[in-house]
Each structure stands twice: as structure tokens, then as C-alpha cells.
Amino acid sequence: MKFPNKVISYKESTIGKLDTLLENIIHNDISPFELYEVTKQNFDNIGDYIETLVCLYALQRISFDFETGRIIYAL
């Protein structure tokens, strides 16, 4: 997980990218692949994307519906 520091700016950190994903999840349920396709320009690689998803899940801001295979805004 990338934390902001002297070398990594806030926008480049995992914490800075949480809003990018939440903006797309709040309005409608979306699959992880669709979400990546919409937001991939904001991530260096898929590992950064997954770290950000895990962080949102750990903060209980999103949940995953196993029946539909979609990410749900959980607030």
C-alpha cells in the first residue's frame, strides 16, 4: 500500500485514489472489471487498483454481492 510521503504525493497514494473508485460505485453497482476499465487511467498497474479496492472493503465502504458479482456501495 502506498502512503503519502516526501516521494509519493497524496494523489499518487492509495488513500488519494479512494475517491476515484467511490465516485463510480456510489451511483450504481458495478463489476470489478467494469470499474477497472473506467478508472484504469488513474492507476499505475492492476496491483494498485486491487490495493485500493481492498482498502475500501476494509473500511467497510464497499461490499461484494456474490450472487450478482458486483461491487455495492455499503454506506
LINTAVEN-V482822 format. One record per pair of residues at least 12 apart in sequence whose ideal C-beta (glycine too) atoms are under 10 Angstrom apart, sorted by the first residue. I is the first residue (numbers start at 0). J is the second residue. If there is no record, write none. Layout:
{{I,J} {I,J}}
//
This chain:
{{0,12} {0,13} {0,14} {0,47} {0,50} {0,51} {0,53} {0,54} {1,13} {1,14} {1,15} {1,16} {1,43} {1,47} {1,50} {1,51} {2,14} {2,15} {3,15} {10,41} {11,41} {11,43} {11,47} {12,47} {12,51} {13,42} {13,47} {13,48} {13,50} {13,51} {13,53} {13,54} {13,55} {14,51} {14,54} {15,41} {15,51} {16,38} {16,41} {16,42} {16,47} {16,48} {16,50} {16,51} {16,54} {16,55} {17,51} {17,52} {17,54} {17,55} {17,58} {17,60} {18,41} {19,34} {19,37} {19,38} {19,40} {19,41} {19,42} {19,48} {19,51} {20,34} {20,35} {20,37} {20,38} {20,41} {20,42} {20,48} {20,51} {20,52} {20,54} {20,55} {20,60} {20,61} {20,70} {21,51} {21,55} {21,60} {21,61} {21,72} {21,74} {22,37} {22,38} {23,37} {23,38} {23,70} {23,72} {24,52} {24,55} {24,60} {24,61} {24,69} {24,70} {24,71} {24,72} {24,73} {25,60} {25,61} {25,72} {25,74} {26,72} {27,69} {27,70} {27,71} {27,72} {28,64} {28,67} {28,68} {28,69} {28,70} {28,71} {28,72} {29,69} {29,70} {29,71} {29,72} {30,63} {30,67} {30,68} {30,69} {30,70} {31,48} {31,49} {31,52} {31,63} {31,68} {31,69} {31,70} {32,68} {33,69} {33,70} {34,48} {34,52} {34,61} {34,69} {34,70} {35,48} {35,49} {35,52} {38,51} {52,70} {55,70} {55,72} {55,73} {56,70} {56,73} {58,73} {58,74} {59,73} {59,74} {60,72} {60,73} {60,74} {61,73} {61,74} {62,74}}
//
